[in-house]
């Protein structure tokens, strides 16, 4: 029974991801003015820092 519940969860997650993708595509196909009016894309308060190409190797 554990396998069936795991498969069910995977299918459910896939279905939700597909619905989210279709919604994002539908909203993305709207004119820019309409997207702005509905607040799309959502404003994120995440600040991304650009480390450049060499920081992974320890270069600063």
PDBQT receptor file of N, H, CA, C and O in Angstrom, charges set to zero:
ATOM      1  N   UNK A   1       0.811  -1.195   0.000  1.00  0.00    +0.000 N 
ATOM      2  CA  UNK A   1       0.000   0.000   0.000  1.00  0.00    +0.000 C 
ATOM      3  C   UNK A   1       0.854   1.259   0.000  1.00  0.00    +0.000 C 
ATOM      4  O   UNK A   1       0.423   2.299  -0.499  1.00  0.00    +0.000 OA
ATOM      5  N   UNK A   2       2.047   1.178   0.548  1.00  0.00    +0.000 N 
ATOM      6  H   UNK A   2       2.397   0.333   0.953  1.00  0.00    +0.000 HD
ATOM      7  CA  UNK A   2       2.924   2.339   0.583  1.00  0.00    +0.000 C 
ATOM      8  C   UNK A   2       3.274   2.810  -0.825  1.00  0.00    +0.000 C 
ATOM      9  O   UNK A   2       3.368   4.013  -1.073  1.00  0.00    +0.000 OA
ATOM     10  N   UNK A   3       3.466   1.878  -1.739  1.00  0.00    +0.000 N 
ATOM     11  H   UNK A   3       3.390   0.901  -1.538  1.00  0.00    +0.000 HD
ATOM     12  CA  UNK A   3       3.816   2.219  -3.119  1.00  0.00    +0.000 C 
ATOM     13  C   UNK A   3       2.671   2.966  -3.784  1.00  0.00    +0.000 C 
ATOM     14  O   UNK A   3       2.899   3.939  -4.503  1.00  0.00    +0.000 OA
ATOM     15  N   UNK A   4       1.440   2.517  -3.550  1.00  0.00    +0.000 N 
ATOM     16  H   UNK A   4       1.256   1.726  -2.966  1.00  0.00    +0.000 HD
ATOM     17  CA  UNK A   4       0.286   3.175  -4.162  1.00  0.00    +0.000 C 
ATOM     18  C   UNK A   4       0.117   4.603  -3.647  1.00  0.00    +0.000 C 
ATOM     19  O   UNK A   4      -0.216   5.498  -4.424  1.00  0.00    +0.000 OA
ATOM     20  N   UNK A   5       0.337   4.827  -2.367  1.00  0.00    +0.000 N 
ATOM     21  H   UNK A   5       0.607   4.100  -1.736  1.00  0.00    +0.000 HD
ATOM     22  CA  UNK A   5       0.206   6.183  -1.837  1.00  0.00    +0.000 C 
ATOM     23  C   UNK A   5       1.317   7.082  -2.373  1.00  0.00    +0.000 C 
ATOM     24  O   UNK A   5       1.091   8.266  -2.618  1.00  0.00    +0.000 OA
ATOM     25  N   UNK A   6       2.505   6.531  -2.554  1.00  0.00    +0.000 N 
ATOM     26  H   UNK A   6       2.689   5.569  -2.354  1.00  0.00    +0.000 HD
ATOM     27  CA  UNK A   6       3.609   7.302  -3.119  1.00  0.00    +0.000 C 
ATOM     28  C   UNK A   6       3.320   7.670  -4.568  1.00  0.00    +0.000 C 
ATOM     29  O   UNK A   6       3.542   8.810  -4.977  1.00  0.00    +0.000 OA
ATOM     30  N   UNK A   7       2.831   6.719  -5.339  1.00  0.00    +0.000 N 
ATOM     31  H   UNK A   7       2.651   5.793  -5.007  1.00  0.00    +0.000 HD
ATOM     32  CA  UNK A   7       2.487   6.996  -6.737  1.00  0.00    +0.000 C 
ATOM     33  C   UNK A   7       1.370   8.031  -6.806  1.00  0.00    +0.000 C 
ATOM     34  O   UNK A   7       1.408   8.931  -7.645  1.00  0.00    +0.000 OA
ATOM     35  N   UNK A   8       0.383   7.909  -5.931  1.00  0.00    +0.000 N 
ATOM     36  H   UNK A   8       0.352   7.178  -5.249  1.00  0.00    +0.000 HD
ATOM     37  CA  UNK A   8      -0.713   8.875  -5.891  1.00  0.00    +0.000 C 
ATOM     38  C   UNK A   8      -0.221  10.277  -5.587  1.00  0.00    +0.000 C 
ATOM     39  O   UNK A   8      -0.694  11.247  -6.179  1.00  0.00    +0.000 OA
ATOM     40  N   UNK A   9       0.734  10.391  -4.659  1.00  0.00    +0.000 N 
ATOM     41  H   UNK A   9       1.118   9.604  -4.178  1.00  0.00    +0.000 HD
ATOM     42  CA  UNK A   9       1.292  11.707  -4.323  1.00  0.00    +0.000 C 
ATOM     43  C   UNK A   9       2.071  12.282  -5.497  1.00  0.00    +0.000 C 
ATOM     44  O   UNK A   9       1.978  13.477  -5.778  1.00  0.00    +0.000 OA
ATOM     45  N   UNK A  10       2.832  11.449  -6.179  1.00  0.00    +0.000 N 
ATOM     46  H   UNK A  10       2.908  10.478  -5.951  1.00  0.00    +0.000 HD
ATOM     47  CA  UNK A  10       3.598  11.907  -7.340  1.00  0.00    +0.000 C 
ATOM     48  C   UNK A  10       2.661  12.395  -8.444  1.00  0.00    +0.000 C 
ATOM     49  O   UNK A  10       2.892  13.442  -9.049  1.00  0.00    +0.000 OA
ATOM     50  N   UNK A  11       1.609  11.631  -8.696  1.00  0.00    +0.000 N 
ATOM     51  H   UNK A  11       1.422  10.780  -8.204  1.00  0.00    +0.000 HD
ATOM     52  CA  UNK A  11       0.641  12.026  -9.721  1.00  0.00    +0.000 C 
ATOM     53  C   UNK A  11      -0.045  13.327  -9.335  1.00  0.00    +0.000 C 
ATOM     54  O   UNK A  11      -0.258  14.191 -10.186  1.00  0.00    +0.000 OA
ATOM     55  N   UNK A  12      -0.388  13.474  -8.078  1.00  0.00    +0.000 N 
ATOM     56  H   UNK A  12      -0.215  12.773  -7.387  1.00  0.00    +0.000 HD
ATOM     57  CA  UNK A  12      -1.029  14.697  -7.600  1.00  0.00    +0.000 C 
ATOM     58  C   UNK A  12      -0.098  15.900  -7.744  1.00  0.00    +0.000 C 
ATOM     59  O   UNK A  12      -0.523  16.965  -8.192  1.00  0.00    +0.000 OA
ATOM     60  N   UNK A  13       1.162  15.735  -7.368  1.00  0.00    +0.000 N 
ATOM     61  H   UNK A  13       1.507  14.870  -7.004  1.00  0.00    +0.000 HD
ATOM     62  CA  UNK A  13       2.143  16.814  -7.509  1.00  0.00    +0.000 C 
ATOM     63  C   UNK A  13       2.342  17.190  -8.975  1.00  0.00    +0.000 C 
ATOM     64  O   UNK A  13       2.434  18.372  -9.309  1.00  0.00    +0.000 OA
ATOM     65  N   UNK A  14       2.409  16.191  -9.843  1.00  0.00    +0.000 N 
ATOM     66  H   UNK A  14       2.334  15.232  -9.572  1.00  0.00    +0.000 HD
ATOM     67  CA  UNK A  14       2.572  16.451 -11.272  1.00  0.00    +0.000 C 
ATOM     68  C   UNK A  14       1.371  17.200 -11.821  1.00  0.00    +0.000 C 
ATOM     69  O   UNK A  14       1.526  18.131 -12.611  1.00  0.00    +0.000 OA
ATOM     70  N   UNK A  15       0.188  16.806 -11.414  1.00  0.00    +0.000 N 
ATOM     71  H   UNK A  15       0.062  16.049 -10.772  1.00  0.00    +0.000 HD
ATOM     72  CA  UNK A  15      -1.032  17.457 -11.875  1.00  0.00    +0.000 C 
ATOM     73  C   UNK A  15      -1.078  18.918 -11.431  1.00  0.00    +0.000 C 
ATOM     74  O   UNK A  15      -1.462  19.793 -12.207  1.00  0.00    +0.000 OA
ATOM     75  N   UNK A  16      -0.690  19.179 -10.192  1.00  0.00    +0.000 N 
ATOM     76  H   UNK A  16      -0.378  18.468  -9.562  1.00  0.00    +0.000 HD
ATOM     77  CA  UNK A  16      -0.672  20.551  -9.685  1.00  0.00    +0.000 C 
ATOM     78  C   UNK A  16       0.365  21.393 -10.428  1.00  0.00    +0.000 C 
ATOM     79  O   UNK A  16       0.105  22.552 -10.752  1.00  0.00    +0.000 OA
ATOM     80  N   UNK A  17       1.533  20.821 -10.699  1.00  0.00    +0.000 N 
ATOM     81  H   UNK A  17       1.744  19.880 -10.436  1.00  0.00    +0.000 HD
ATOM     82  CA  UNK A  17       2.574  21.545 -11.422  1.00  0.00    +0.000 C 
ATOM     83  C   UNK A  17       2.131  21.860 -12.845  1.00  0.00    +0.000 C 
ATOM     84  O   UNK A  17       2.403  22.944 -13.362  1.00  0.00    +0.000 OA
ATOM     85  N   UNK A  18       1.448  20.911 -13.474  1.00  0.00    +0.000 N 
ATOM     86  H   UNK A  18       1.227  20.030 -13.055  1.00  0.00    +0.000 HD
ATOM     87  CA  UNK A  18       0.956  21.135 -14.835  1.00  0.00    +0.000 C 
ATOM     88  C   UNK A  18      -0.108  22.228 -14.865  1.00  0.00    +0.000 C 
ATOM     89  O   UNK A  18      -0.106  23.065 -15.768  1.00  0.00    +0.000 OA
ATOM     90  N   UNK A  19      -1.005  22.232 -13.900  1.00  0.00    +0.000 N 
ATOM     91  H   UNK A  19      -1.006  21.552 -13.166  1.00  0.00    +0.000 HD
ATOM     92  CA  UNK A  19      -2.030  23.273 -13.821  1.00  0.00    +0.000 C 
ATOM     93  C   UNK A  19      -1.387  24.639 -13.595  1.00  0.00    +0.000 C 
ATOM     94  O   UNK A  19      -1.808  25.629 -14.192  1.00  0.00    +0.000 OA
ATOM     95  N   UNK A  20      -0.374  24.695 -12.740  1.00  0.00    +0.000 N 
ATOM     96  H   UNK A  20      -0.032  23.891 -12.255  1.00  0.00    +0.000 HD
ATOM     97  CA  UNK A  20       0.331  25.948 -12.474  1.00  0.00    +0.000 C 
ATOM     98  C   UNK A  20       1.025  26.443 -13.748  1.00  0.00    +0.000 C 
ATOM     99  O   UNK A  20       0.990  27.636 -14.052  1.00  0.00    +0.000 OA
ATOM    100  N   UNK A  21       1.653  25.530 -14.489  1.00  0.00    +0.000 N 
ATOM    101  H   UNK A  21       1.681  24.561 -14.242  1.00  0.00    +0.000 HD
ATOM    102  CA  UNK A  21       2.326  25.887 -15.732  1.00  0.00    +0.000 C 
ATOM    103  C   UNK A  21       1.339  26.434 -16.758  1.00  0.00    +0.000 C 
ATOM    104  O   UNK A  21       1.614  27.437 -17.416  1.00  0.00    +0.000 OA
ATOM    105  N   UNK A  22       0.183  25.772 -16.894  1.00  0.00    +0.000 N 
ATOM    106  H   UNK A  22      -0.041  24.957 -16.359  1.00  0.00    +0.000 HD
ATOM    107  CA  UNK A  22      -0.820  26.240 -17.852  1.00  0.00    +0.000 C 
ATOM    108  C   UNK A  22      -1.355  27.612 -17.462  1.00  0.00    +0.000 C 
ATOM    109  O   UNK A  22      -1.595  28.451 -18.330  1.00  0.00    +0.000 OA
ATOM    110  N   UNK A  23      -1.544  27.849 -16.170  1.00  0.00    +0.000 N 
ATOM    111  H   UNK A  23      -1.349  27.168 -15.465  1.00  0.00    +0.000 HD
ATOM    112  CA  UNK A  23      -2.013  29.149 -15.701  1.00  0.00    +0.000 C 
ATOM    113  C   UNK A  23      -0.979  30.234 -15.997  1.00  0.00    +0.000 C 
ATOM    114  O   UNK A  23      -1.327  31.323 -16.455  1.00  0.00    +0.000 OA
ATOM    115  N   UNK A  24       0.289  29.932 -15.733  1.00  0.00    +0.000 N 
ATOM    116  H   UNK A  24       0.571  29.048 -15.361  1.00  0.00    +0.000 HD
ATOM    117  CA  UNK A  24       1.344  30.909 -16.006  1.00  0.00    +0.000 C 
ATOM    118  C   UNK A  24       1.432  31.216 -17.497  1.00  0.00    +0.000 C 
ATOM    119  O   UNK A  24       1.645  32.368 -17.876  1.00  0.00    +0.000 OA
ATOM    120  N   UNK A  25       1.273  30.207 -18.346  1.00  0.00    +0.000 N 
ATOM    121  H   UNK A  25       1.100  29.272 -18.038  1.00  0.00    +0.000 HD
ATOM    122  CA  UNK A  25       1.278  30.439 -19.792  1.00  0.00    +0.000 C 
ATOM    123  C   UNK A  25       0.107  31.299 -20.213  1.00  0.00    +0.000 C 
ATOM    124  O   UNK A  25       0.265  32.193 -21.045  1.00  0.00    +0.000 OA
ATOM    125  N   UNK A  26      -1.072  31.047 -19.653  1.00  0.00    +0.000 N 
ATOM    126  H   UNK A  26      -1.201  30.321 -18.977  1.00  0.00    +0.000 HD
ATOM    127  CA  UNK A  26      -2.259  31.821 -20.007  1.00  0.00    +0.000 C 
ATOM    128  C   UNK A  26      -2.093  33.279 -19.587  1.00  0.00    +0.000 C 
ATOM    129  O   UNK A  26      -2.412  34.185 -20.357  1.00  0.00    +0.000 OA
ATOM    130  N   UNK A  27      -1.605  33.508 -18.391  1.00  0.00    +0.000 N 
ATOM    131  H   UNK A  27      -1.346  32.772 -17.765  1.00  0.00    +0.000 HD
ATOM    132  CA  UNK A  27      -1.391  34.879 -17.922  1.00  0.00    +0.000 C 
ATOM    133  C   UNK A  27      -0.285  35.537 -18.727  1.00  0.00    +0.000 C 
ATOM    134  O   UNK A  27      -0.373  36.722 -19.049  1.00  0.00    +0.000 OA
ATOM    135  N   UNK A  28       0.758  34.780 -19.056  1.00  0.00    +0.000 N 
ATOM    136  H   UNK A  28       0.830  33.817 -18.795  1.00  0.00    +0.000 HD
ATOM    137  CA  UNK A  28       1.866  35.325 -19.843  1.00  0.00    +0.000 C 
ATOM    138  C   UNK A  28       1.463  35.720 -21.247  1.00  0.00    +0.000 C 
ATOM    139  O   UNK A  28       2.130  36.547 -21.870  1.00  0.00    +0.000 OA
ATOM    140  N   UNK A  29       0.388  35.148 -21.758  1.00  0.00    +0.000 N 
ATOM    141  H   UNK A  29      -0.154  34.476 -21.253  1.00  0.00    +0.000 HD
ATOM    142  CA  UNK A  29      -0.050  35.491 -23.108  1.00  0.00    +0.000 C 
ATOM    143  C   UNK A  29      -0.922  36.744 -23.142  1.00  0.00    +0.000 C 
ATOM    144  O   UNK A  29      -1.252  37.241 -24.218  1.00  0.00    +0.000 OA
ATOM    145  N   UNK A  30      -1.291  37.250 -21.977  1.00  0.00    +0.000 N 
ATOM    146  H   UNK A  30      -1.022  36.846 -21.102  1.00  0.00    +0.000 HD
ATOM    147  CA  UNK A  30      -2.090  38.481 -21.921  1.00  0.00    +0.000 C 
ATOM    148  C   UNK A  30      -1.218  39.677 -22.263  1.00  0.00    +0.000 C 
ATOM    149  O   UNK A  30       0.003  39.611 -22.116  1.00  0.00    +0.000 OA
ATOM    150  N   UNK A  31      -1.826  40.776 -22.718  1.00  0.00    +0.000 N 
ATOM    151  H   UNK A  31      -2.818  40.829 -22.836  1.00  0.00    +0.000 HD
ATOM    152  CA  UNK A  31      -1.048  41.994 -22.987  1.00  0.00    +0.000 C 
ATOM    153  C   UNK A  31      -0.350  42.500 -21.718  1.00  0.00    +0.000 C 
ATOM    154  O   UNK A  31      -0.821  42.268 -20.604  1.00  0.00    +0.000 OA
ATOM    155  N   UNK A  32       0.765  43.184 -21.901  1.00  0.00    +0.000 N 
ATOM    156  H   UNK A  32       1.148  43.372 -22.805  1.00  0.00    +0.000 HD
ATOM    157  CA  UNK A  32       1.564  43.669 -20.773  1.00  0.00    +0.000 C 
ATOM    158  C   UNK A  32       0.756  44.568 -19.847  1.00  0.00    +0.000 C 
ATOM    159  O   UNK A  32       0.945  44.526 -18.631  1.00  0.00    +0.000 OA
ATOM    160  N   UNK A  33      -0.133  45.375 -20.396  1.00  0.00    +0.000 N 
ATOM    161  H   UNK A  33      -0.286  45.410 -21.383  1.00  0.00    +0.000 HD
ATOM    162  CA  UNK A  33      -0.934  46.286 -19.573  1.00  0.00    +0.000 C 
ATOM    163  C   UNK A  33      -1.844  45.497 -18.627  1.00  0.00    +0.000 C 
ATOM    164  O   UNK A  33      -2.003  45.857 -17.461  1.00  0.00    +0.000 OA
ATOM    165  N   UNK A  34      -2.435  44.423 -19.142  1.00  0.00    +0.000 N 
ATOM    166  H   UNK A  34      -2.305  44.131 -20.089  1.00  0.00    +0.000 HD
ATOM    167  CA  UNK A  34      -3.319  43.599 -18.316  1.00  0.00    +0.000 C 
ATOM    168  C   UNK A  34      -2.511  42.881 -17.244  1.00  0.00    +0.000 C 
ATOM    169  O   UNK A  34      -2.947  42.786 -16.097  1.00  0.00    +0.000 OA
ATOM    170  N   UNK A  35      -1.334  42.374 -17.610  1.00  0.00    +0.000 N 
ATOM    171  H   UNK A  35      -0.980  42.451 -18.542  1.00  0.00    +0.000 HD
ATOM    172  CA  UNK A  35      -0.480  41.710 -16.629  1.00  0.00    +0.000 C 
ATOM    173  C   UNK A  35      -0.113  42.668 -15.507  1.00  0.00    +0.000 C 
ATOM    174  O   UNK A  35      -0.104  42.289 -14.336  1.00  0.00    +0.000 OA
ATOM    175  N   UNK A  36       0.187  43.899 -15.866  1.00  0.00    +0.000 N 
ATOM    176  H   UNK A  36       0.179  44.207 -16.817  1.00  0.00    +0.000 HD
ATOM    177  CA  UNK A  36       0.539  44.899 -14.865  1.00  0.00    +0.000 C 
ATOM    178  C   UNK A  36      -0.644  45.188 -13.946  1.00  0.00    +0.000 C 
ATOM    179  O   UNK A  36      -0.479  45.337 -12.735  1.00  0.00    +0.000 OA
ATOM    180  N   UNK A  37      -1.847  45.266 -14.536  1.00  0.00    +0.000 N 
ATOM    181  H   UNK A  37      -1.982  45.145 -15.520  1.00  0.00    +0.000 HD
ATOM    182  CA  UNK A  37      -3.043  45.554 -13.748  1.00  0.00    +0.000 C 
ATOM    183  C   UNK A  37      -3.338  44.460 -12.724  1.00  0.00    +0.000 C 
ATOM    184  O   UNK A  37      -3.803  44.754 -11.623  1.00  0.00    +0.000 OA
ATOM    185  N   UNK A  38      -3.075  43.216 -13.073  1.00  0.00    +0.000 N 
ATOM    186  H   UNK A  38      -2.697  42.977 -13.967  1.00  0.00    +0.000 HD
ATOM    187  CA  UNK A  38      -3.360  42.128 -12.140  1.00  0.00    +0.000 C 
ATOM    188  C   UNK A  38      -2.161  41.804 -11.249  1.00  0.00    +0.000 C 
ATOM    189  O   UNK A  38      -2.235  40.912 -10.403  1.00  0.00    +0.000 OA
ATOM    190  N   UNK A  39      -1.057  42.530 -11.441  1.00  0.00    +0.000 N 
ATOM    191  H   UNK A  39      -0.997  43.254 -12.129  1.00  0.00    +0.000 HD
ATOM    192  CA  UNK A  39       0.111  42.332 -10.585  1.00  0.00    +0.000 C 
ATOM    193  C   UNK A  39       0.967  41.153 -10.985  1.00  0.00    +0.000 C 
ATOM    194  O   UNK A  39       1.549  40.485 -10.131  1.00  0.00    +0.000 OA
ATOM    195  N   UNK A  40       1.049  40.890 -12.278  1.00  0.00    +0.000 N 
ATOM    196  H   UNK A  40       0.576  41.433 -12.973  1.00  0.00    +0.000 HD
ATOM    197  CA  UNK A  40       1.850  39.780 -12.776  1.00  0.00    +0.000 C 
ATOM    198  C   UNK A  40       3.071  40.315 -13.464  1.00  0.00    +0.000 C 
ATOM    199  O   UNK A  40       2.924  41.289 -14.203  1.00  0.00    +0.000 OA
ATOM    200  N   UNK A  41       4.218  39.804 -13.308  1.00  0.00    +0.000 N 
ATOM    201  H   UNK A  41       4.337  39.013 -12.707  1.00  0.00    +0.000 HD
ATOM    202  CA  UNK A  41       4.588  38.728 -12.391  1.00  0.00    +0.000 C 
ATOM    203  C   UNK A  41       4.590  39.255 -10.960  1.00  0.00    +0.000 C 
ATOM    204  O   UNK A  41       4.791  40.448 -10.732  1.00  0.00    +0.000 OA
ATOM    205  N   UNK A  42       4.368  38.376 -10.012  1.00  0.00    +0.000 N 
ATOM    206  H   UNK A  42       4.204  37.407 -10.197  1.00  0.00    +0.000 HD
ATOM    207  CA  UNK A  42       4.336  38.814  -8.623  1.00  0.00    +0.000 C 
ATOM    208  C   UNK A  42       5.682  39.413  -8.224  1.00  0.00    +0.000 C 
ATOM    209  O   UNK A  42       6.736  38.902  -8.600  1.00  0.00    +0.000 OA
ATOM    210  N   UNK A  43       5.634  40.482  -7.473  1.00  0.00    +0.000 N 
ATOM    211  H   UNK A  43       4.778  40.898  -7.167  1.00  0.00    +0.000 HD
ATOM    212  CA  UNK A  43       6.857  41.146  -7.030  1.00  0.00    +0.000 C 
ATOM    213  C   UNK A  43       7.449  40.323  -5.898  1.00  0.00    +0.000 C 
ATOM    214  O   UNK A  43       6.778  40.021  -4.911  1.00  0.00    +0.000 OA
ATOM    215  N   UNK A  44       8.698  39.972  -6.056  1.00  0.00    +0.000 N 
ATOM    216  H   UNK A  44       9.242  40.217  -6.858  1.00  0.00    +0.000 HD
ATOM    217  CA  UNK A  44       9.381  39.191  -5.027  1.00  0.00    +0.000 C 
ATOM    218  C   UNK A  44      10.349  40.087  -4.293  1.00  0.00    +0.000 C 
ATOM    219  O   UNK A  44      11.008  40.931  -4.902  1.00  0.00    +0.000 OA
ATOM    220  N   UNK A  45      10.440  39.914  -3.003  1.00  0.00    +0.000 N 
ATOM    221  H   UNK A  45       9.905  39.229  -2.509  1.00  0.00    +0.000 HD
ATOM    222  CA  UNK A  45      11.350  40.711  -2.187  1.00  0.00    +0.000 C 
ATOM    223  C   UNK A  45      12.642  39.945  -1.936  1.00  0.00    +0.000 C 
ATOM    224  O   UNK A  45      13.268  40.078  -0.884  1.00  0.00    +0.000 OA
ATOM    225  N   UNK A  46      13.024  39.150  -2.914  1.00  0.00    +0.000 N 
ATOM    226  H   UNK A  46      12.516  39.042  -3.769  1.00  0.00    +0.000 HD
ATOM    227  CA  UNK A  46      14.250  38.383  -2.795  1.00  0.00    +0.000 C 
ATOM    228  C   UNK A  46      15.352  39.156  -3.520  1.00  0.00    +0.000 C 
ATOM    229  O   UNK A  46      15.216  39.504  -4.693  1.00  0.00    +0.000 OA
ATOM    230  N   UNK A  47      16.401  39.407  -2.828  1.00  0.00    +0.000 N 
ATOM    231  H   UNK A  47      16.511  39.125  -1.875  1.00  0.00    +0.000 HD
ATOM    232  CA  UNK A  47      17.511  40.141  -3.436  1.00  0.00    +0.000 C 
ATOM    233  C   UNK A  47      18.573  39.150  -3.870  1.00  0.00    +0.000 C 
ATOM    234  O   UNK A  47      19.141  38.417  -3.060  1.00  0.00    +0.000 OA
ATOM    235  N   UNK A  48      18.823  39.147  -5.158  1.00  0.00    +0.000 N 
ATOM    236  H   UNK A  48      18.362  39.742  -5.816  1.00  0.00    +0.000 HD
ATOM    237  CA  UNK A  48      19.789  38.221  -5.725  1.00  0.00    +0.000 C 
ATOM    238  C   UNK A  48      21.104  38.961  -5.902  1.00  0.00    +0.000 C 
ATOM    239  O   UNK A  48      21.147  40.056  -6.462  1.00  0.00    +0.000 OA
ATOM    240  N   UNK A  49      22.154  38.355  -5.426  1.00  0.00    +0.000 N 
ATOM    241  H   UNK A  49      22.119  37.465  -4.972  1.00  0.00    +0.000 HD
ATOM    242  CA  UNK A  49      23.468  38.967  -5.548  1.00  0.00    +0.000 C 
ATOM    243  C   UNK A  49      24.220  38.272  -6.665  1.00  0.00    +0.000 C 
ATOM    244  O   UNK A  49      24.330  37.046  -6.681  1.00  0.00    +0.000 OA
ATOM    245  N   UNK A  50      24.736  39.054  -7.598  1.00  0.00    +0.000 N 
ATOM    246  H   UNK A  50      24.646  40.050  -7.585  1.00  0.00    +0.000 HD
ATOM    247  CA  UNK A  50      25.501  38.501  -8.702  1.00  0.00    +0.000 C 
ATOM    248  C   UNK A  50      26.935  38.324  -8.240  1.00  0.00    +0.000 C 
ATOM    249  O   UNK A  50      27.644  39.294  -7.971  1.00  0.00    +0.000 OA
ATOM    250  N   UNK A  51      27.352  37.064  -8.153  1.00  0.00    +0.000 N 
ATOM    251  H   UNK A  51      26.777  36.276  -8.371  1.00  0.00    +0.000 HD
ATOM    252  CA  UNK A  51      28.696  36.767  -7.689  1.00  0.00    +0.000 C 
ATOM    253  C   UNK A  51      29.720  36.742  -8.814  1.00  0.00    +0.000 C 
ATOM    254  O   UNK A  51      30.920  36.664  -8.549  1.00  0.00    +0.000 OA
ATOM    255  N   UNK A  52      29.282  36.804 -10.034  1.00  0.00    +0.000 N 
ATOM    256  H   UNK A  52      28.307  36.867 -10.249  1.00  0.00    +0.000 HD
ATOM    257  CA  UNK A  52      30.210  36.742 -11.148  1.00  0.00    +0.000 C 
ATOM    258  C   UNK A  52      30.600  35.314 -11.472  1.00  0.00    +0.000 C 
ATOM    259  O   UNK A  52      30.146  34.371 -10.824  1.00  0.00    +0.000 OA
ATOM    260  N   UNK A  53      31.436  35.166 -12.468  1.00  0.00    +0.000 N 
ATOM    261  H   UNK A  53      31.805  35.932 -12.994  1.00  0.00    +0.000 HD
ATOM    262  CA  UNK A  53      31.769  33.843 -12.967  1.00  0.00    +0.000 C 
ATOM    263  C   UNK A  53      32.812  33.128 -12.119  1.00  0.00    +0.000 C 
ATOM    264  O   UNK A  53      32.835  31.898 -12.097  1.00  0.00    +0.000 OA
ATOM    265  N   UNK A  54      33.674  33.859 -11.420  1.00  0.00    +0.000 N 
ATOM    266  H   UNK A  54      33.656  34.858 -11.438  1.00  0.00    +0.000 HD
ATOM    267  CA  UNK A  54      34.799  33.214 -10.780  1.00  0.00    +0.000 C 
ATOM    268  C   UNK A  54      34.664  32.962  -9.296  1.00  0.00    +0.000 C 
ATOM    269  O   UNK A  54      35.577  32.393  -8.697  1.00  0.00    +0.000 OA
ATOM    270  N   UNK A  55      33.561  33.361  -8.673  1.00  0.00    +0.000 N 
ATOM    271  H   UNK A  55      32.819  33.823  -9.160  1.00  0.00    +0.000 HD
ATOM    272  CA  UNK A  55      33.487  33.221  -7.223  1.00  0.00    +0.000 C 
ATOM    273  C   UNK A  55      33.362  31.798  -6.760  1.00  0.00    +0.000 C 
ATOM    274  O   UNK A  55      33.713  31.487  -5.622  1.00  0.00    +0.000 OA
ATOM    275  N   UNK A  56      32.867  30.912  -7.620  1.00  0.00    +0.000 N 
ATOM    276  H   UNK A  56      32.582  31.164  -8.544  1.00  0.00    +0.000 HD
ATOM    277  CA  UNK A  56      32.747  29.523  -7.193  1.00  0.00    +0.000 C 
ATOM    278  C   UNK A  56      34.119  28.912  -6.953  1.00  0.00    +0.000 C 
ATOM    279  O   UNK A  56      34.247  27.945  -6.202  1.00  0.00    +0.000 OA
ATOM    280  N   UNK A  57      35.143  29.468  -7.585  1.00  0.00    +0.000 N 
ATOM    281  H   UNK A  57      35.039  30.254  -8.194  1.00  0.00    +0.000 HD
ATOM    282  CA  UNK A  57      36.503  28.935  -7.421  1.00  0.00    +0.000 C 
ATOM    283  C   UNK A  57      37.274  29.684  -6.357  1.00  0.00    +0.000 C 
ATOM    284  O   UNK A  57      38.463  29.436  -6.159  1.00  0.00    +0.000 OA
ATOM    285  N   UNK A  58      36.609  30.602  -5.668  1.00  0.00    +0.000 N 
ATOM    286  H   UNK A  58      35.643  30.804  -5.829  1.00  0.00    +0.000 HD
ATOM    287  CA  UNK A  58      37.278  31.322  -4.591  1.00  0.00    +0.000 C 
ATOM    288  C   UNK A  58      37.832  32.665  -5.009  1.00  0.00    +0.000 C 
ATOM    289  O   UNK A  58      38.371  33.384  -4.168  1.00  0.00    +0.000 OA
ATOM    290  N   UNK A  59      37.721  33.037  -6.285  1.00  0.00    +0.000 N 
ATOM    291  H   UNK A  59      37.283  32.452  -6.968  1.00  0.00    +0.000 HD
ATOM    292  CA  UNK A  59      38.209  34.335  -6.734  1.00  0.00    +0.000 C 
ATOM    293  C   UNK A  59      37.287  35.438  -6.227  1.00  0.00    +0.000 C 
ATOM    294  O   UNK A  59      36.071  35.257  -6.174  1.00  0.00    +0.000 OA
ATOM    295  N   UNK A  60      37.847  36.553  -5.864  1.00  0.00    +0.000 N 
ATOM    296  H   UNK A  60      38.835  36.701  -5.907  1.00  0.00    +0.000 HD
ATOM    297  CA  UNK A  60      37.012  37.649  -5.374  1.00  0.00    +0.000 C 
ATOM    298  C   UNK A  60      37.274  38.903  -6.150  1.00  0.00    +0.000 C 
ATOM    299  O   UNK A  60      36.662  39.936  -5.881  1.00  0.00    +0.000 OA
TER     300      UNK A  60
